């Protein structure tokens, strides 16, 4: 995809390791995570009941929703119990001190 589809959403230092921020891209709420130095981006609303994924606990490459404990793999959006890809995953990168999210979901 062309460079125009990458949307800057935050400064690179806005996301600490094993933490997340919530951003809005168009009409999508997206949770941007950093885990073991790698960035990930998922739909910001839990597939279960719309909980704020960015406020969840990050550990071992997964995030646990703070509302009801549903857990998702950061890299794939797969729910860890039923092994279904329930959270939309977005491409994310760092460029020139900024975190950018691809406008279209991957």
N, C-alpha and C positions, 0 to 999 in steps of 0.2 A: 504494500500500500504506500501511497505517497506521503511525504513528510507532512502535508497539510492536515492529515487525519490525526496526528499526534497533538494532544491538548495538554499544555502545561497546567498542572493542578496544585503544585506546592514546591517550595524550596527543598532541595535534597536533605537538609538537616531537620526538616519538619517531622520526619519519621525515624524514631530511634529503633534500635534492634529489639526484636520481640515485642513490638508495639504497632499501632495503626493509627491512621487518621481517616476521617470521613470527608469525601469531596463530592461535589455535584458536577457532572458532565452532561450537558444538555438537560434532560429530565431524569437522568439516572443518578441514584445515590450509589457511590462506589467506595468500598473500604480498601485503602492502600496500606499494605503491611510490609514490614521489613523483618525477616527472620534469618538468622545466621548470615546477615549482610546482603541477602537477596530480596529484591522487591517482588511483591505479588499484588494483584488487584482482583477483588471479588465483588459481586453484587453486595451492596451495603445493607440489604435487608434479608434477614434469615428466611430461608425457604419454608420453615416451619410455621412461624406466626409473625414474621416481619420484625423480629428483634434487631437491635443495632449491632451488627457483626463487628464493627470497628471498636466497640467497647468490650469485646470478648477477650479472653485469655489466649495468648499465643504461646505455644510450646510444641517442640518436636515436629515442626512443619505443619501444624494444624491450628485452627482457631476454634474456641468453644464459645458458642453464643451465650451471653450473660442472662438471657431470659429463661431458657429451658434446658440448656446444656447440650444442644445439638452441636456436633463437632464436624468440621469440614477440613479436608486437605487444602492447604493454600495453593498448591501448584495446579490442582485439577478441579476443585470445587466439589469433589466427591464426599458425600456424607459417610462418615467412618463406620457406621453400624450396618446400613443397608447397601453400602457400596454403590450408590447411585449418584451421578453427577447432578446435584440439586442446586448448586450455586453457580451462577454465570461467572466465568473467568474472563478477565480483560488483560490484554497485553500492556505491560508497563515497562518503563525504562528511565534511566537517568541520563540527562544530557545538559551540559553547560550549567551544572549546579541546580537543575530543575528536575522534578519528577514529572514525567509525561505519561498519559494514558491514551491508548489508541481509541478513537471515537467509536469504532465498531467492536462488538464483543468477538472474542476468538472462539 
